[in-house]
Amino acid sequence: MKAIGLMVAAGVMPVAAMAQQAPGTPATAQDATPATTAGTTDSGGGTAEEAGSDEEITVTGTRQAGSVVGDIPPDQTLNAADIRSYGVSSVSDLLAELEPQTRSGRGGPPVVLLNGKRISGFREIRDIPTEAIQRVEILPEEVALKYGYQADQRVVNFVLRRRFRALTVEAADRQSTDGGRNTPEAEVDLLRIRNDVRTNLHLEYQQSSSLLESQRDIVAAAGDNPANPGFDQRPFRTLLSQSRNFNANGVYARPFLGTSASINGSIETTESTGLFGLPVVSLTVPAGGPFAAGTVTRRVEDADPLRQRRTGVTAHLGTTLNGEFGRWRWSFTGNYDRDETWTRTDTGLDTTAVQTRLTALDPTLDPRTVATAGLFGPLLQNRARSVSSQGGGDMLVNGTLFELPAGSVSTSFRIGASTSEFDSRSTRLGTTTTGSISRDIVNGQANIDLPIANRTRGGLEALGSLSANLNLGVDRLSDFGTLVSTGYGLNWSPIEGLRLIGSVTDQEQAPTAQQLGGPTVITPNARVFDYVRGTTATVTTISGGNPLLSSNERHIERLGLTLKPWTQRDLVLTASYTRTKTDDAVRNFPAAIASIEQAFPDRVVRDATGQLLRLDTRPINFARLNESELRWGFNFSKPLQSKVQRELAAFRAGTGPNPFAGMTPPAGAQRPEGADARPQANAAGGDRPAPPGGGAGARGPGGFAGRGAGGGGGRLNFAVYHTWHITNRVLIAENGPSLDLLNGDAISATGGQPRHELEGQAGYTNNGLGARLSVNYRSPTEVRTLASTDDLRFSDLTTANLRLFVDFGGRIDWVRAHPWLRGARVAFEISNVLNQRQRVTDDTETTPVSYQPDYLDPVGRTVRLSIRKLFF
């Protein structure tokens, strides 16, 4: 036994040392440090060896630094080289790229952790450059319970390098290949990490030009301008609004009184302006004049177009404290958010005032001559303002209660409180409407994990590894009473590499403050499809809040499988089946559909001929939603040896020069006196190159491999996911109609639910050159209308996005000749490579006006060029 233990220890320690020192090895390897315990004693007080028996040495491995709590391993782990292969700039960009892997079948966004700990909010880490990330772990939904969240979100854990310092500057411009839409942007980011001290300041500005209907192949709707049909309205209507955005985000984190503490503050301003066509004036021709008496309706061709202007200011302040006492961890998060929005919408001309002025000028004046500059005065406007503020905090404690033969019984408790206010004010035609909603919440959640079997510790080891979890959550809302959430699940790994997770969750959820009390906003001249008449209508829409909404109840059943068939290959197969039933589901009012209009007749206004005039889109409660889906896919990644790795291997073997010779370390430090590039002995007994600038290590702080030098080698990876929507039914109201969204029904203007969706990704990067391709596919759908000859067919849609990039840090020969290239990257992206748009037709193969391809996707294919530089 002693000999075996010593052999294991001797084998593990060199491997760990090699992992720490090899420039091409993922940084995570250095976190796993072996520990040994030796020396069992006999009753006489001597050691086992003295008593004539073998001394027992146990070798154990500690948890990787930054790992999450619990016994559920990641479904996927990305190391630094994997992260670089995506060619993206920040945590937020990387998370967007990983969306297929992080999407939950239960509908929630992923929970984001930093170094295995909670953060005050995503703003705290969203701007961190990807070069500062050591690894990323993607975990199943059940891990969210251990951190006080609901089990409807996957968990993404970002682990940062222990030391990092860089100023990052990036400039980019996106342009539609069809013209008319341009989006320049600029970012500046300063990040410094020194062990547990982190400082981050990020500034970003972006603006987008407006896109007019006249810049696309838009055909006017019938009856859009009946009085003068030859007049072109398209130059006065925007497909996409002009916009400007600026945000500043700052983070400071450091140890504080035995804890790790952070504070995050941000402010963001937004502004947009959209055009909705020229106003309409409807005037009466008096009797007795030279013209026939009656009413004339026409557009005023020299008036200003109708506009909708939105401005907003959002401010955020968050803080986090993480600490430990004994075997227990605790975490406190606090947040305050304030969002203020102003909306000003031109709704048309004051017809009464215009008629009065015309009569004063000449009672016999023909309204057809009223298009005189300055005659009408200002447009009527709808003004709306909303202010929402929310503050609160919560405390989480998790740890081990006691031990069982199969493992530790762990638990987590969270308790929190928050207060929020939402005030709105809207003014239309001189009438002011105000609303105010406040909500105080006290909530708590408890989760317990019970180990049942463990194939490595004994106790029903024939079952493999099996554990159960139970959770209970209670929310006390001042305006909705008490809401309860319960859940339970099993986590089973019958053999190494195979894991099954099953869970059942029941949740009660209240509508948001915005859904209840949002300000009423009137939008004129909106084009919608009328499913009752099978035509496109130009209507006035009403949006805002609905104070009559009730809470909903969700019942979720999920069974998930993860399979890693080979330990030596990075291949992960996943599959999950999810079934959801939601009672009193809250949704925005859908399109003008006969069954929905019958259930909510006050939401739709038509004239005597049945023409749609007004649509109230404020949210409503549906009686029930029933959904089920099967989602499965795989990820595959293969490392590729880079040129730098080959040169390092030759140098270690004594057959080649040091590839880093003569290069200055990224931090700008000078090589200490006497330092040279001769090989140095490492802990594994081999040789490694002297790091540039002295003994920092070829992959340590100031080294090249960790800063985009390509030391981690290249990557070839693939990912494919298929979602099969099995059922999707909506019960509009109790004893009311039921809609099957997979078989001819719809509750939105985008049609029914595609039965099949595919997402594919492929990437290649090596020696500083990279390419990534993503492809998305949706199957076709069909929607029945009351006019049997006008059923709508939504074609399938396949879109592809391509990114090509050059990471100059991976080209050591270029950096040696031009040191200023270190940390530089140029990327060229093409979104919607084939410029595909969905095609919608009726039975006569005619495309309704509101479903013209340029309405569904105004931008189409775009190209983006970005230049990025890190100053270390």
Buried (B, 14 or more C-beta within 10 A) or exposed (E): EBEEBBEBBEEBBBBBBBBBBBBBBBBBBBBBEBEBEBEBEEEEEEBBBEEEEEBBBEBEEEEBBBBBBBBBBBBBBBBBBBBBBBBBBBBBBBBEBBEBBBBBBBBBBBBBBBBBBBBBBBBBBBBBBBBBBBBBBBBBBBBBBBBBBBBBBBBBBBBBBBBBBBBBBBBBBBBBBBEBBBBBBBBBBBBBBEEEEBBBBBBBBBBBBBBBBBBBEBEBBEEBBEBEEEBEBBBBBBBBBBBBBBBBBBBBBBEEEEBBBBBBBBBBBBBBBBBBBBBBBBBBBBEEEEBEEEEBEBBBEEBBBBBBBBBBBBBBBBBBBBBEEEEBBBBBBBBBBBBBBBBBBBBBBBBEEBBEBBBEEEEEBBBEEBBEEEBBEEBBBBBBBBBBBBBBBBBBBBBBBEEBEBBBBBBBBBBBBBBBBBBBBBBBEEEEEEBEBBBBBBBBBBBBBBBBBBBEBEBBBEBBBBBBBBBBBBBBBEBBEEBEBBBBBBBBBBEEEBBBBBBBBBBBBBBBBBBBBBBBBBBBBBBBBBBBBBBBBBBBBBBBBBEEBEBBBBBBBBBBBBBBEEEEEBBBBBBBBBBBBBBBBBBEBBBBBBBBBEBBEEBBBBEEEEBBEBBBBBBBBBBBBBBBBBBBBBBBBEBBEBBBBEBBEBBBEEEEEBBBEEBBBBBEBEBEEEBEBEBBEBEBEBBBBBBBBBEBBBBBBBBBBBBBBBBBBBBBBBBBBBBBBEBBBBBBBEEBBBBBBBBBBBBBBBBBBBBEBBBBBBBBBBBBBBBBBBBBBBBBBBBBBEBEEBBBBBBBBEBBBBBBBBBBBBBBEBBBEEEEBBBBBBBEBBBBBEBBBBBBBBBEEEBBBBBBBBBBBBBBBBBBEBEBBBBB
